[in-house]
């Protein structure tokens, strides 16, 4: 990865932080795109200490995926300052949060997990194309299986179920990656997605666990859940490995291609979601 620049959203904790560490160890340069700058700076210091990388290999920039304005400002800065971007890893996410809306009025999970990354990717596409061969990596979840895209109520205003909303946003990630891959054919930019499995991160902070059960849950999770380092391996593989050079529109788990349910490979639904997402974030391509 020497000489390559990688953007990782949500790079200050969990899978994103572990991904950043691994890429730095492969001598890549990482732009940490994070909402909380204080936490991001702390994480950057820890990452540099662990990897012994040079400070110029790690850049911290503010990005709030719950704000379209923030996404535009982040991308404008990248386009003005960076001569190339070799890999974009859409990693950040929120999980089963209580009902709330983004700055722009979107249901939070759909807004952050899908729409924020949808806009981010589209605004950086020209730079990614000029940097080809380059890659877009989208982090999804196997929980996509428990949802569908409810086009009649994308904002969850008629009925909100936090588990369904998360699954819907992760299904949207897969459909976005699929449609993006088709649109990128012949450009030298590839788009692939992944499901990392169950990983011990702070993503589940909104999941209520009774106080008396927390010690047992912690013990069980250490035995059954992946560490962030284990959870990041497929992200790093799709970002760095020559094995997937030119591979387009696939979903991976544990560094192997997966067979998805038909609802995650429906090109009609993917196209419809793309068109609606364009309207929601205010762009046309």
C-alpha positions in Angstrom: 0.0 0.0 0.0 3.0 2.3 -0.1 2.1 5.5 -1.9 -1.6 4.8 -1.7 -4.2 7.0 0.1 -7.2 5.3 1.8 -10.2 7.1 3.4 -11.8 5.2 6.2 -15.1 6.5 7.7 -15.6 5.9 11.4 -11.9 5.2 11.8 -11.6 6.1 15.5 -13.0 2.9 17.0 -13.9 -0.7 16.3 -13.4 -2.2 12.8 -12.5 1.2 11.4 -9.7 1.7 13.8 -8.4 -1.8 13.3 -8.6 -1.3 9.5 -6.5 1.9 9.8 -3.8 0.1 11.9 -3.5 -2.7 9.3 -3.3 -0.3 6.4 -0.6 1.8 8.1 1.4 -1.4 8.8 1.3 -2.0 5.0 2.7 1.5 4.6 -0.4 3.0 3.3 -1.6 6.5 4.1 -5.0 6.8 5.9 -7.4 9.7 6.1 -9.5 9.1 9.2 -13.0 10.5 8.5 -14.7 10.9 11.9 -17.6 12.8 13.5 -16.0 13.3 17.0 -12.7 15.0 16.4 -11.5 14.8 20.0 -12.0 11.0 20.0 -10.4 10.8 16.5 -7.3 12.7 17.6 -7.0 10.4 20.7 -7.3 7.3 18.4 -4.8 8.7 16.0 -2.2 9.1 18.7 -2.9 5.5 19.8 -2.7 4.2 16.2 0.6 6.0 15.6 2.1 4.6 18.8 1.0 1.0 18.0 2.1 1.1 14.3 5.2 3.3 14.8 4.1 4.9 11.5 5.2 8.5 10.6 2.7 11.1 11.5 2.3 12.2 7.8 0.8 8.8 7.1 -2.3 9.6 9.2 -4.6 12.5 8.6 -7.7 13.2 10.7 -10.7 15.1 9.1 -14.2 15.9 10.4 -17.0 14.0 8.7 -20.6 13.8 10.1 -22.5 11.4 7.9 -25.7 12.7 9.5 -25.2 16.0 7.8 -25.2 16.4 4.0 -23.5 19.8 4.5 -20.7 18.1 6.4 -20.3 15.4 3.7 -20.1 18.2 1.0 -17.5 20.1 3.1 -15.4 17.0 3.7 -15.4 16.0 0.0 -14.6 19.6 -1.1 -11.5 19.5 1.1 -10.4 16.1 -0.2 -10.8 17.2 -3.8 -8.9 20.4 -3.2 -6.1 18.8 -1.1 -5.6 15.3 -2.3 -4.1 14.5 -5.7 -5.5 10.9 -5.5 -7.6 8.6 -3.5 -6.9 4.9 -4.0 -9.5 3.3 -1.7 -12.7 4.6 0.0 -13.9 2.4 2.8 -17.5 3.1 3.9 -17.2 1.7 7.3 -19.0 4.0 9.8 -22.4 3.2 11.1 -25.0 3.4 13.8 -26.8 0.4 15.2 -30.4 0.1 16.5 -30.5 3.6 17.9 -33.8 5.0 19.3 -35.8 6.9 16.7 -34.2 10.1 15.7 -33.5 12.1 12.5 -30.4 13.4 10.9 -29.8 17.2 10.4 -31.6 16.9 7.0 -34.6 15.0 8.4 -33.8 11.4 7.5 -34.3 8.4 9.9 -30.9 8.2 11.6 -29.8 4.6 10.6 -30.9 5.0 6.9 -29.4 8.5 6.8 -26.0 7.6 8.3 -25.5 4.1 7.1 -26.7 4.5 3.6 -27.5 8.1 2.5 -24.4 9.7 4.0 -22.1 7.1 2.4 -24.1 7.3 -0.9 -23.4 11.0 -1.2 -19.8 10.7 0.0 -19.0 8.1 -2.7 -20.7 10.0 -5.5 -18.9 13.3 -4.6 -15.6 11.5 -4.7 -16.2 9.4 -7.8 -14.4 11.6 -10.2 -11.3 11.7 -8.0 -11.5 7.9 -7.6 -11.7 7.5 -11.4 -8.7 9.7 -11.9 -6.8 7.6 -9.4 -7.7 4.3 -11.1 -7.1 1.5 -10.4 -9.0 2.3 -7.3 -11.5 0.7 -5.0 -14.7 1.4 -3.0 -15.4 -1.0 -0.1 -18.8 -1.0 1.6 -19.3 -2.5 5.1 -22.7 -4.1 5.4 -24.1 -6.8 7.8 -25.7 -10.2 7.6 -28.6 -8.6 9.4 -29.8 -7.4 6.0 -31.6 -10.7 5.9 -34.2 -9.5 8.4 -35.4 -6.5 6.4 -36.5 -5.2 3.1 -36.4 -1.7 1.5 -39.7 -0.1 2.5 -40.0 2.6 -0.2 -43.3 3.7 1.3 -41.7 4.6 4.7 -38.0 5.0 4.3 -38.0 7.5 7.2 -39.8 5.2 9.6 -42.4 7.8 10.3 -45.4 5.5 10.0 -43.8 2.7 12.0 -40.3 2.4 13.5 -38.6 -0.8 14.5 -34.9 -0.1 15.3 -33.8 -3.7 14.3 -35.7 -3.5 11.0 -34.3 0.0 10.3 -30.8 -1.3 10.8 -31.4 -4.3 8.5 -32.9 -2.0 5.9 -29.9 0.3 6.0 -27.5 -2.7 5.6 -29.6 -4.1 2.7 -29.4 -0.6 1.2 -25.5 -0.9 1.5 -25.5 -4.1 -0.5 -27.9 -2.8 -3.2 -25.9 0.5 -3.4 -22.6 -1.5 -3.9 -24.2 -3.6 -6.6 -25.6 -0.7 -8.6 -22.4 1.2 -8.1 -20.3 -1.7 -9.5 -22.5 -1.8 -12.6 -22.1 1.9 -13.2 -18.3 1.7 -12.7 -17.7 -1.0 -15.3 -14.8 0.0 -17.5 -13.6 2.9 -15.3 -10.9 1.1 -13.4 -12.8 1.6 -10.1 -14.2 -1.4 -8.4 -17.0 -1.6 -5.8 -17.4 -4.5 -3.4 -19.2 -5.1 -0.1 -18.6 -7.2 3.0 -20.2 -8.6 6.1 -17.8 -8.6 9.0 -19.7 -10.9 11.3 -20.4 -10.2 15.0 -17.6 -8.0 16.3 -16.9 -6.7 19.8 -17.3 -2.9 19.2 -19.2 0.0 20.6 -21.7 -0.3 17.8 -24.1 -2.0 20.2 -24.2 0.8 22.7 -27.9 1.3 22.2 -28.8 -2.3 22.9 -30.0 -2.7 26.5 -28.5 -5.4 28.6 -29.7 -5.8 32.2 -27.0 -4.9 34.7 -26.9 -8.3 36.3 -26.4 -9.9 32.9 -23.5 -7.7 31.7 -20.6 -9.7 33.3 -22.0 -12.9 31.7 -22.6 -11.2 28.3 -19.0 -9.8 28.4 -17.6 -13.3 29.0 -19.7 -14.8 26.3 -18.9 -12.1 23.8 -15.2 -12.6 24.3 -15.6 -16.2 23.5 -18.0 -16.0 20.6 -17.6 -12.6 19.0 -14.7 -11.5 16.7 -12.2 -9.0 17.9 -12.1 -5.7 15.9 -8.8 -7.0 14.4 -10.5 -10.2 13.2 -13.6 -8.2 12.1 -11.4 -5.9 10.0 -9.7 -8.5 7.9 -12.1 -8.6 5.1 -12.1 -4.8 4.8 -8.4 -4.8 4.6 -8.4 -7.7 2.1 -10.8 -5.8 -0.2 -8.8 -2.6 0.2 -5.3 -4.1 -0.3 -5.2 -7.6 -1.7 -4.1 -8.2 -5.3 -6.4 -11.2 -5.3 -9.4 -8.9 -5.8 -7.9 -6.6 -8.4 -10.7 -6.1 -11.0 -13.3 -8.0 -9.0 -16.5 -6.1 -9.2 -19.9 -6.2 -7.5 -19.3 -9.0 -5.0 -20.0 -9.4 -1.3 -17.3 -11.0 0.9 -17.2 -12.6 4.3 -14.0 -13.9 5.9 -12.2 -12.9 2.7 -14.4 -15.2 0.6 -17.2 -14.3 -1.9 -20.7 -14.9 -0.6 -24.0 -15.9 -2.1 -26.6 -13.3 -1.1 -30.3 -13.6 -0.8 -32.2 -12.6 -4.0 -33.4 -9.4 -2.4 -29.8 -8.2 -2.1 -29.1 -8.8 -5.8 -32.3 -7.4 -7.4 -31.1 -4.9 -9.9 -34.6 -3.4 -10.3 -34.7 -2.6 -6.6 -31.1 -1.4 -6.6 -31.8 1.0 -9.5 -34.9 2.3 -7.8 -33.0 2.8 -4.5 -30.3 4.7 -6.4 -32.8 7.0 -8.1 -34.6 7.8 -4.8 -31.3 8.3 -3.0 -30.2 10.8 -5.5 -33.3 12.8 -4.9 -33.0 12.6 -1.1 -29.4 13.8 -1.0 -30.0 16.4 -3.8 -27.7 15.2 -6.6 -28.0 14.0 -10.2 -25.6 11.8 -12.1 
